[in-house]
């Protein structure tokens, strides 16, 4: 199982951000028809349960964000709309993180300059 997770992660990282979830959806869509009806039924149910648990654990101490990410990823595997939304969110979060990191670096540089002048 760990080997499969590593392979999925490598494939996921290989694809350009903004297309990762959609490509994964398309890849899974091709193999979905051969799967057991139980697996096709249980995967979205598991995703919804993980999302609900993630929301709950965001409100109380616990692993809320990881559960949300895993649940959203599972749901994106079975829904094109969720895959498109996940790619959109991925791009926006990346932009937000770049902006935050840049502003914190700028503040750090200003702080160092202030200490050097004294």
C-alpha positions, 0 to 999 in steps of 0.5 A: 500500500505504501508503494502505491501511495508513493507512486500516486504521489509521484504521478500527482507531482509530475503533472502541472498545477492546475491540471493535477486533479483533472488528469487524475480524474480522467486516468481513474475514469478509464479504470473505474468501469472495471472496478467492483460496484462496491468500490465505485459506491464506497469511494464517494461515501468515504470521501464525504465521511472524511470531509465531514470528519475534517470539518468537525476536527477543524472546529475542535482539536484534531487533524481537520485539514489533512482529512479535508485534503484526503476527502477532497482528493477522493471526491475529485477522483469520482467527480469532474466538477470537484476535480476542476474545483480542486485544481482551482483551489490548488492554484489559488492556495499556491498564489496565496502562499507565494504572496505570504512567503514573499511578504514575510521575507520582505519583512525579515529583510526590513527588520535586518536593515533596521538592526544594522542602522542602529 
